[in-house]
Amino acid sequence: MFYRSFTLLAVVGVFACGPGQARADVVIRAEEAAIRTEGGPHAGGGWNLWSSGRVGQPLRCTSPGTYTVVVRAWGSPAAGVWPEMALLIDGRTIRTATVEHRIPEDHRFEVELKTGIHEIAAAFLNDAVVGQEDRNLYLDRLTIVPPPGAADPVPVDKRELAQAAEQREQQIVDATQASIDEHRKAQAVLRVLDRSGRPLPGTKVSVEQTGHDFLFGCNIYMFDRFRDEARDAAYKQRFAELFNYATLGFYWRSYEPQRGTPNYAYTDQVVAWCQDHGIRMKGHPLLWGAQAGVPTWSQGQPSAEIQRQRVTEIMQRYRGKIEFWEVVNEPAHVAEPKIDQPYRWAREAGPDDCLIINDYHVLADGCPAFFRLLTAAKQQQVPFDGIGIQAHEPRTMRFPLDRVQEILDQYATFGKGLHITEFTPASSGQTITGSHRDGVWDEEAQAEYAVKFYRVCFAHPAVQAITWWDLCDHGSWLPGGGMLRADMSPKPVYEQLRRLIHEEWQTSTTGVTDREGRFALRGFLGEYRLTIRTPDGEIEREVKLVRDGPPEIVVRLASPSSP
């Protein structure tokens, strides 16, 4: 985020302190605020917020207490729904208000603030275009009234603010190592016995991890879709070298261009290749209210019966192969289809499959509408197993890592697995927003942030998967969104994540058994190959290290020989 110059205006008499008294309060005009994201100046003054942006100012409060924040705003509705506005303190939603008027009016909030630096902002929560109607939120000013007797807050120098944020970010990253060791590893003892059940002391043992329990994924949309075999082969090679998890597309509009002719032949090829390479799979999405989710042969969303037929048929066809499903995509942002019935259909079709509810803008402001939707779904016993958190809206935002942790904590309260479903820090050359970092999103910035983001998410015990969106710049939905350039050469982010996942987060060790034939192991959760060397040769065994698994893994050899 660039912190621009701004003007603080002393406004006398805005709020009366008592008979015959007046006070000067801090007024931040929206078009001059230091923080202005996803929007533009309004012709009549003020700031027009787009795409769930925010307007605000970092201020230093020298006294603790109850501060009054008055936001003068107005809006325009869409589909009968007026804009929803949030007051953010340090990026966290403190209060919300519906702006149900077309002329500027004041919205008053009271908040408790401690001494120190605080970012005070107003944000747009429900941006949408419905038909010809464009829902907008317009901000005129923010007025901050300190407690009686307290000094007015003062602006903070951007360098001081950036230095504090950078230090906080590094502390967060440094602390991930302990959390990763705690939540992503398990302790076990290998016990090597001969055929008669006697321990084999002094036996040489090698342990090599062959697979991760955690899902490191990407969509696989460009599978066999390049114009030459060499790039198709390179795409598959790069995919298999890095990922153990693939998202397969089922966008109704393109998947079934004519009713009754779904493109199963292509999906069957992708599924077979993934199975051959030990890559687990997710289907995305079966239903979606956006254009890509509405078939051309239907006038709007197909009937409930046709929707049910699609969900049931696809899930049953790939039962035992595709185990994760995003049944309805982005339900907090589209009116139809609802999630209640589709997820019940999906549970019937795949009783053992993992059903995920997926939405966007969660890491920006927590997406209160999505949290409310999940709360209602849980109360109404809608069957779902995972929560999908897209990580690319706003598209140029470098999500502060402390806020990422807090939002993950918030959504973990549902007791469901969290899936980072669409992560796209694109090396597009666009300006970085939402961060203490200045500059643009180039390949170095993409790699630097991605590694930190993966560390934070991998360290969180509720997160089960991270999915990148897309692998290659060729075919990427955002310019520069890939880990590979258009010529298939790897960017720094690909190489750095490969080292992180397959070297730093991979367990490989050797040693010898003790007098009781035991060999202690602490490693990352997942699959392992054991190589046991005896006088009769090498013997290999496949084992799995799981959390809360048996403390002792017994390997009984066929040969009675002792070393």
C-alpha positions in Angstrom: 0.0 0.0 0.0 1.3 3.5 -0.8 0.6 5.9 1.9 -0.2 9.1 0.1 -0.2 12.7 1.4 -3.3 13.7 3.2 -5.0 16.7 4.8 -6.3 16.8 8.4 -8.9 19.5 8.9 -9.7 20.9 12.3 -13.5 21.1 12.4 -14.9 23.2 15.3 -18.4 22.6 16.6 -19.1 19.3 14.9 -19.7 17.7 18.3 -20.6 19.8 21.4 -18.9 19.0 24.6 -21.2 20.9 26.8 -22.9 24.3 27.1 -20.9 27.0 25.5 -18.0 24.5 24.7 -16.7 23.3 21.4 -13.9 21.0 20.4 -11.7 20.4 17.4 -12.0 16.8 16.0 -9.9 15.1 13.4 -11.6 14.9 10.0 -10.2 12.8 7.1 -11.6 13.6 3.7 -12.0 10.4 1.8 -10.4 11.6 -1.4 -7.3 12.7 0.6 -7.0 9.7 2.9 -3.7 7.9 3.1 -5.4 4.6 2.4 -7.6 4.4 -0.7 -8.0 1.0 -2.3 -10.2 -0.3 -5.2 -12.0 2.8 -6.0 -11.8 6.3 -7.5 -12.7 9.9 -6.9 -16.4 10.8 -7.1 -17.3 13.6 -9.4 -19.1 15.5 -6.7 -16.4 14.9 -4.1 -15.6 12.0 -1.9 -14.5 8.5 -2.9 -16.4 5.8 -4.8 -15.4 2.4 -3.4 -15.3 -0.6 -5.8 -14.7 -4.3 -5.3 -14.9 -4.2 -1.5 -12.2 -1.6 -1.1 -11.5 0.6 1.9 -10.6 4.2 2.9 -8.8 5.2 6.0 -5.9 6.6 7.9 -3.2 5.3 10.3 -3.3 7.5 13.4 -1.4 7.5 16.8 -3.7 7.6 19.8 -1.9 9.0 22.9 -4.7 8.1 25.3 -6.8 5.0 25.7 -10.5 5.2 25.9 -13.8 5.3 23.9 -13.4 7.1 20.6 -16.2 8.1 18.4 -15.8 7.5 14.6 -18.4 9.2 12.4 -18.4 8.1 8.7 -20.4 10.3 6.3 -21.5 8.1 3.4 -24.2 7.4 0.9 -24.9 4.6 -1.6 -26.8 3.1 -4.5 -28.6 -0.3 -4.2 -28.7 -3.3 -6.5 -31.5 -5.9 -6.6 -33.1 -4.0 -3.7 -30.0 -4.5 -1.5 -28.1 -1.4 -0.2 -24.4 -1.3 0.4 -23.1 -2.7 3.6 -20.3 -0.7 5.3 -17.8 -1.9 7.9 -15.7 0.1 10.4 -12.3 -1.4 10.4 -9.8 -0.9 13.2 -6.4 -2.3 12.3 -8.0 -4.3 9.5 -10.6 -6.0 11.7 -14.3 -5.4 11.3 -15.6 -3.8 14.5 -19.1 -2.7 13.4 -21.2 -2.8 10.3 -24.0 -0.6 9.0 -26.3 -0.6 6.0 -26.1 2.6 4.0 -29.7 3.0 2.9 -29.7 6.5 1.5 -28.6 8.3 -1.7 -27.4 11.5 -0.1 -24.6 11.8 2.5 -25.5 11.0 6.0 -23.5 10.2 9.2 -23.0 6.8 10.7 -21.7 6.9 14.2 -19.6 4.2 15.8 -18.0 4.0 19.3 -14.8 1.9 19.7 -12.4 1.2 22.5 -8.8 2.0 21.4 -5.6 1.5 23.3 -2.6 3.8 23.3 -0.6 3.4 20.1 -0.9 3.3 16.3 -4.3 2.3 14.8 -5.5 2.2 11.2 -9.0 3.5 11.2 -11.0 2.8 8.0 -14.4 2.3 6.4 -14.8 -0.7 4.0 -17.4 -1.8 1.4 -18.6 -5.4 2.1 -21.1 -6.3 -0.6 -20.1 -4.8 -4.0 -22.2 -6.3 -6.8 -23.6 -5.7 -10.2 -27.1 -7.1 -10.7 -28.4 -6.7 -14.2 -28.1 -3.0 -15.0 -27.8 -2.0 -11.3 -24.4 -1.3 -9.8 -24.2 -1.3 -6.0 -21.8 1.4 -4.8 -20.6 2.9 -1.6 -19.5 6.5 -1.5 -17.5 8.0 1.3 -17.3 11.7 2.1 -15.3 11.8 5.3 -14.3 10.1 8.5 -14.4 12.1 11.7 -12.5 10.8 14.8 -13.6 12.2 18.2 -11.3 11.4 21.1 -12.5 10.8 24.7 -13.1 13.9 26.8 -9.8 15.4 27.8 -7.8 13.3 25.4 -5.6 14.8 22.7 -6.5 14.4 19.1 -5.0 11.4 17.3 -2.1 12.4 15.0 -1.0 11.0 11.7 1.8 8.5 11.6 4.9 8.8 9.4 4.6 6.1 6.8 8.2 5.0 7.4 7.6 4.3 11.0 4.4 2.4 10.2 6.2 0.3 7.5 9.1 -0.5 9.8 6.7 -1.7 12.6 4.7 -3.8 10.1 7.8 -5.3 8.6 9.1 -6.3 12.0 5.8 -7.8 13.0 5.6 -9.7 9.7 9.1 -11.2 10.3 8.2 -12.2 13.8 5.2 -14.0 12.5 7.2 -15.9 9.9 9.9 -16.8 12.4 7.3 -18.2 14.8 5.9 -20.6 12.2 8.7 -23.1 12.6 7.7 -24.1 16.1 4.0 -24.4 15.0 5.0 -26.5 12.0 7.0 -28.8 14.2 4.1 -29.1 16.6 1.2 -29.5 14.1 2.7 -31.1 11.0 4.9 -33.8 12.6 4.4 -36.9 14.6 6.6 -39.1 16.8 6.8 -42.9 16.3 9.2 -45.7 17.1 10.0 -48.3 14.4 10.6 -51.7 15.8 12.3 -54.3 13.6 11.7 -57.9 14.4 12.7 -61.2 12.7 10.3 -63.8 11.6 10.2 -65.3 15.1 9.4 -62.0 16.7 12.8 -61.4 18.2 14.2 -57.8 18.0 17.0 -57.1 15.6 19.5 -54.7 17.2 22.1 -52.9 15.2 20.1 -53.1 12.0 20.6 -50.2 9.5 17.4 -48.4 8.7 16.8 -45.6 6.1 13.6 -43.6 6.2 12.5 -41.6 3.2 9.2 -39.7 2.9 7.4 -40.4 -0.3 4.2 -38.4 0.2 2.7 -35.6 2.2 -0.5 -35.8 4.3 -1.0 -32.1 3.6 -2.4 -31.2 0.2 -0.2 -28.9 -1.9 -2.2 -28.3 -5.0 -3.0 -26.4 -8.2 -5.8 -26.4 -10.7 -4.9 -28.6 -13.7 -6.9 -26.8 -16.3 -4.2 -26.7 -19.0 -3.7 -30.5 -19.0 -3.2 -31.5 -22.7 -4.4 -28.1 -23.9 -1.2 -26.6 -25.3 -0.7 -26.6 -29.1 2.4 -28.8 -29.0 3.3 -32.0 -27.2 6.5 -30.6 -25.7 4.7 -28.0 -23.7 2.0 -30.6 -22.7 4.7 -32.9 -21.4 6.5 -30.1 -19.6 3.3 -29.0 -17.9 2.7 -32.5 -16.6 6.2 -32.9 -15.5 6.3 -29.6 -13.6 2.9 -30.4 -12.0 3.8 -33.9 -10.8 7.2 -32.6 -9.4 5.6 -30.1 -7.1 2.0 -31.0 -6.3 0.1 -33.9 -4.8 -3.4 -32.4 -5.3 -5.3 -31.2 -8.4 -8.4 -29.2 -9.0 -10.4 -30.4 -12.0 -12.9 -28.1 -13.7 -16.6 -28.8 -14.0 -17.9 -25.3 -15.1 -21.3 -26.2 -16.4 -21.4 -23.7 -19.3 -18.3 -25.2 -21.0 -18.5 -28.7 -19.6 -21.9 -29.5 -21.1 -22.4 -27.2 -24.1 -25.3 -29.3 -25.2 -27.7 -30.9 -22.7 -26.8 -34.5 -22.2 -23.2 -34.3 -23.6 -20.9 -33.6 -20.7 -17.2 -33.8 -21.5 -16.4 -36.9 -19.5 -13.9 -38.2 -21.9 -11.4 -35.4 -21.1 -12.0 -35.6 -17.4 -11.4 -39.4 -17.5 -8.0 -38.8 -19.0 -7.0 -36.2 -16.3 -8.3 -38.5 -13.5 -6.3 -41.5 -14.9 -3.1 -39.4 -15.1 -3.6 -38.1 -11.5 -4.2 -41.6 -10.2 -1.0 -42.9 -11.9 1.0 -40.1 -10.3 -0.5 -40.3 -6.8 -2.3 -37.0 -7.0 -5.5 -36.6 -5.1 -8.3 -34.6 -6.7 -11.0 -32.1 -6.2 -13.9 -31.2 -8.5 -14.8 -27.5 -8.9 -17.6 -26.4 -9.2 -20.7 -28.4 -9.8 -23.1 -25.5 -9.4 -22.4 -21.7 -9.6 -24.6 -18.7 -10.1 -22.1 -16.8 -12.3 -22.2 -17.1 -16.1 -19.6 -19.9 -16.3 -21.9 -22.0 -14.1 -25.1 -21.6 -16.2 -25.3 -23.8 -19.3 -26.1 -22.0 -22.6 -29.1 -24.3 -23.2 -30.8 -23.0 -20.0 -32.7 -19.8 -19.4 -31.0 -19.0 -16.1 -30.2 -21.6 -13.5 -31.6 -25.0 -14.5 -34.4 -26.4 -12.3 -33.6 -28.1 -9.0 -34.2 -31.5 -10.5 -31.7 -30.9 -13.3 -29.2 -29.5 -10.8 -29.6 -32.6 -8.6 -29.2 -34.9 -11.6 -25.9 -33.2 -12.4 -24.5 -33.3 -8.9 -25.5 -37.0 -8.5 -24.3 -38.2 -11.8 -20.9 -36.6 -11.7 -20.1 -37.5 -8.2 -21.2 -41.1 -8.6 -19.2 -41.4 -11.9 -16.0 -40.4 -10.1 -16.7 -41.9 -6.7 -13.5 -43.4 -5.2 -11.4 -41.2 -7.6 -12.3 -37.6 -6.9 -12.7 -37.3 -3.2 -13.1 -33.5 -2.7 -15.9 -31.4 -4.1 -16.9 -27.7 -4.2 -20.5 -28.3 -4.9 -21.7 -24.7 -4.9 -19.2 -22.0 -5.7 -19.2 -18.5 -4.0 -22.6 -18.8 -2.4 -22.2 -15.7 -0.3 -21.8 -13.6 -3.4 -24.6 -15.0 -5.7 -28.2 -15.4 -4.9 -28.7 -18.8 -6.5 -28.2 -21.6 -6.1 -28.6 -22.0 -2.4 -26.4 -24.5 -0.6 -28.9 -26.3 1.5 -30.3 -28.9 -1.0 -27.2 -29.3 -3.2 -25.0 -30.3 -0.3 -27.6 -32.8 0.9 -27.7 -34.3 -2.7 -23.9 -34.4 -2.7 -23.8 -36.2 0.7 -26.2 -38.9 -0.7 -24.1 -39.3 -3.8 -20.7 -39.4 -2.0 -21.1 -40.3 1.7 -17.4 -40.5 2.2 -16.4 -37.5 0.1 -15.2 -34.2 1.5 -17.7 -31.4 0.7 -16.2 -27.9 0.7 -18.1 -24.5 0.7 -15.9 -22.0 -1.1 -15.9 -18.2 -1.3 -13.7 -15.1 -1.9 -12.7 -11.9 -0.3 -12.3 -13.8 3.0 -8.6 -12.8 3.6 -9.4 -9.1 2.9 -12.0 -8.4 5.6 -13.1 -11.8 6.9 -16.1 -11.7 4.5 -18.9 -11.4 7.2 -21.5 -12.6 4.7 -19.7 -15.8 4.2 -19.2 -16.3 8.0 -23.0 -15.8 8.5 -23.8 -18.2 5.7 -21.6 -20.9 7.2 -23.1 -20.2 10.7 -26.6 -20.7 9.3 -25.5 -23.8 7.4 -24.1 -25.4 10.5 -27.2 -24.6 12.5 -29.4 -26.0 9.8 -27.2 -29.1 9.6 -26.3 -28.6 6.0 -23.6 -31.3 5.4 -20.2 -29.8 4.7 -16.7 -30.9 5.8 -14.4 -28.1 4.6 -14.3 -24.3 4.2 -12.7 -23.0 1.1 -10.9 -19.7 1.4 -10.0 -18.1 -2.0 -6.9 -15.9 -1.7 -6.9 -13.5 -4.6 -9.5 -10.8 -3.9 -8.7 -7.9 -4.0 -6.4 -9.1 -6.8 -3.4 -6.9 -6.0 -3.6 -7.2 -2.2 -0.7 -8.5 -0.3 -2.7 -9.8 2.7 -1.0 -8.8 6.0 0.1 -12.1 7.6 -1.2 -11.2 11.1 -4.6 -10.7 9.5 -4.4 -14.0 7.7 -3.7 -15.7 11.0 -6.6 -14.0 12.7 -9.1 -14.9 9.9 -7.9 -18.5 9.9 -8.5 -18.6 13.6 -11.9 -17.1 13.1 -13.0 -19.7 10.5 -11.4 -22.5 12.4 -14.1 -22.0 15.1 -16.5 -24.0 12.8 -14.5 -27.1 13.5 -14.0 -27.8 9.8 -10.9 -28.2 7.8 -9.7 -25.0 6.1 -8.7 -25.1 2.4 -6.9 -22.2 0.8 -8.5 -22.8 -2.6 -7.3 -20.2 -5.0 -4.0 -18.4 -4.2 -2.8 -16.1 -7.0 -0.1 -13.5 -6.2 0.5 -12.6 -9.8 3.7 -11.2 -11.2 1.7 -8.8 -13.2 3.7 -5.6 -12.7 0.7 -4.0 -10.9 1.1 -2.0 -7.8 1.0 -3.9 -4.5 -2.0 -2.9 -2.3 -3.2 -3.6 1.2 0.4 -3.8 2.6 3.1 -1.9 4.3 5.2 -2.8 1.2 5.6 -0.4 -1.6 6.4 -1.5 -5.1 4.9 -3.8 -7.8 4.1 -7.4 -8.1 7.1 -8.8 -10.0 8.5 -12.3 -9.9 10.6 -11.6 -6.9 7.7 -10.1 -4.9 5.5 -13.0 -6.0 8.1 -15.6 -4.7 8.9 -13.7 -1.5 5.3 -13.4 -0.4 4.2 -16.8 -1.5 6.9 -18.5 0.7 5.8 -16.5 3.7 2.1 -17.2 3.0 2.7 -20.9 2.7 4.6 -21.0 6.0 1.8 -19.2 7.8 -0.9 -21.5 6.4 1.1 -24.7 6.8 1.7 -23.7 10.4 -2.0 -23.3 11.2 -3.5 -26.6 12.5 -6.9 -26.2 10.8 -5.5 -25.7 7.3 -5.5 -28.9 5.2 -4.7 -27.7 1.7 -3.2 -24.8 -0.3 -4.1 -24.6 -4.0 -2.3 -22.3 -6.4 -4.3 -20.8 -9.3 -2.9 -21.3 -12.1 0.4 -23.2 -12.8 1.4 -21.5 -16.1 1.1 -17.9 -17.3 -0.2 -19.3 -20.6 -3.9 -19.9 -19.8 -3.8 -18.2 -16.4 -6.9 -16.3 -15.4 -4.8 -13.4 -14.2 -1.8 -12.0 -16.2 1.4 -13.3 -14.6 -0.6 -15.6 -12.3 1.4 -18.7 -13.0 4.4 -20.3 -11.3 5.7 -21.0 -14.8 6.2 -18.5 -17.6 4.5 -18.9 -20.9 7.5 -20.8 -22.3 7.2 -23.3 -19.3 10.4 -22.1 -17.6 10.0 -21.9 -13.8 9.7 -18.6 -12.1 11.5 -18.1 -8.7 8.3 -19.0 -6.9 8.2 -22.5 -8.4 11.8 -23.2 -7.4 11.4 -21.8 -3.9 8.2 -23.6 -3.1 9.7 -26.8 -4.5 12.6 -26.5 -2.1 10.2 -25.6 0.8 7.8 -28.5 0.2 10.1 -31.2 -1.0 13.3 -30.4 0.9 12.6 -28.4 4.1 9.2 -30.0 4.8 10.4 -33.5 3.8 11.8 -36.1 6.3 14.7 -38.3 5.4 16.9 -40.0 8.0 19.1 -43.0 8.6 20.4 -44.9 11.7 20.6 -48.2 13.4 18.2 -50.0 15.8 18.9 -50.2 19.5 19.2 -53.3 21.7 15.4 -53.8 21.5 15.3 -53.4 17.7 13.9 -49.8 18.0 14.6 -46.8 15.9 13.0 -43.4 17.0 11.5 -41.3 14.2 9.9 -37.8 14.2 8.8 -36.7 10.8 6.2 -34.9 8.7 2.9 -36.6 8.4 2.6 -38.8 5.3 3.8 -41.9 3.5 7.3 -43.3 4.0 9.5 -45.9 2.5 11.7 -47.9 5.0 14.8 -49.6 3.7 16.1 -52.2 6.2 19.6 -53.6 5.5 20.2 -57.2 6.7 22.9 -59.7 5.9 20.5 -61.2 3.4 20.0 -57.9 1.5 17.8 -54.9 1.6 14.1 -55.1 2.5 11.6 -52.3 1.8 8.4 -51.5 3.6 5.8 -48.8 3.1 4.4 -47.2 6.3 2.4 -44.1 7.1 3.1 -41.6 9.8 -0.2 -40.1 11.1 -1.2 -37.9 14.0 -2.4 -39.9 17.0 -1.3 -43.1 15.3 0.2 -46.1 17.0 3.4 -45.0 19.0 5.2 -48.1 17.7 5.3 -49.3 14.1 6.4 -52.9 14.0 8.2 -54.3 11.0 8.5 -58.1 11.0 11.0 -59.5 8.5 10.5 -62.7 6.6 14.1 -63.8 7.2 15.1 -65.2 10.6 18.6 -64.0 10.3 20.2 -61.5 12.7 22.9 -59.1 11.7 
